[in-house]
Amino acid sequence: MFKQFYGLTKEECRDYLSSRMKIAGCSREVFTPEAAPAIFNISGGAPRVINNIAAAALMYSAGKRADSIDEEAVFQANIELGA
C-alpha cells in the first residue's frame, strides 16, 4: 500500500513553526513574517525539511545574537545545509 503525502500549505507551515516553538517553551513568535514563507518555499512543505531549515536558522541567528529569525537567517541556513 502506498500513501502519498503532499506536505503542508504555507499557512500550515507558519502554524507548525509556531507550534513547535511553543512546545519547546518559547512564549513569543521567533520567526518574522517573512521567514515562515521563505522556509515554506525552500522546503516545499515537507515537515522534516522545515525542521532542518528551522534548526539551522535558529543556530545561525543564535550565533549572531539575534532575537528573531529573519529571511536572511533562513537563506543562510539553506546554504549551510547545502540545499
C-alpha positions in Angstrom: 0.0 0.0 0.0 1.3 3.4 -1.0 0.2 6.6 0.7 1.2 9.9 -0.8 1.9 12.9 1.4 1.6 16.3 -0.2 3.2 18.4 2.5 2.0 21.4 4.5 0.5 24.5 3.0 2.1 27.9 3.6 -0.3 28.7 6.4 0.2 25.2 8.0 3.9 25.7 7.8 3.7 29.0 9.7 1.4 27.4 12.3 3.7 24.3 12.5 6.7 26.5 13.2 4.8 28.4 15.9 3.5 25.2 17.5 7.0 23.6 17.6 8.4 26.7 19.2 5.7 26.7 21.9 6.3 23.0 22.6 10.0 23.9 23.1 9.0 26.5 25.7 9.1 29.7 23.7 6.3 32.1 24.6 6.7 34.6 21.7 6.9 34.5 17.9 10.5 33.9 16.9 10.1 33.7 13.2 9.5 37.1 11.4 6.5 37.3 9.0 9.0 36.9 6.1 10.8 33.9 7.5 8.0 31.4 7.5 7.1 31.8 3.8 10.8 31.5 3.0 11.0 28.3 4.9 7.9 27.0 3.1 9.3 27.9 -0.3 12.6 26.2 0.3 11.0 23.1 2.0 8.0 22.6 -0.2 6.0 22.0 2.9 7.9 18.8 3.9 8.0 18.7 7.8 11.4 17.1 8.0 12.9 19.8 5.8 11.0 22.5 7.7 12.6 21.2 10.9 16.1 21.1 9.4 15.9 24.6 8.0 14.4 26.0 11.1 17.0 24.4 13.3 19.8 25.7 11.1 18.3 29.2 11.1 18.0 29.1 14.9 21.7 28.2 15.1 22.7 30.9 12.6 20.6 33.6 14.5 22.0 32.5 17.9 25.5 32.9 16.5 24.6 36.5 15.5 22.9 37.0 18.9 19.7 37.9 17.0 16.4 37.9 18.9 14.4 36.7 15.9 14.7 34.5 12.8 14.5 36.6 9.7 14.6 35.8 6.0 18.4 36.2 5.9 18.8 33.5 8.6 16.6 31.2 6.6 18.6 31.6 3.4 21.9 31.2 5.3 20.6 28.1 6.8 19.7 26.8 3.4 23.2 27.4 2.2 24.7 25.8 5.2 22.5 22.7 4.7 23.8 22.5 1.1 20.3 22.7 -0.4 
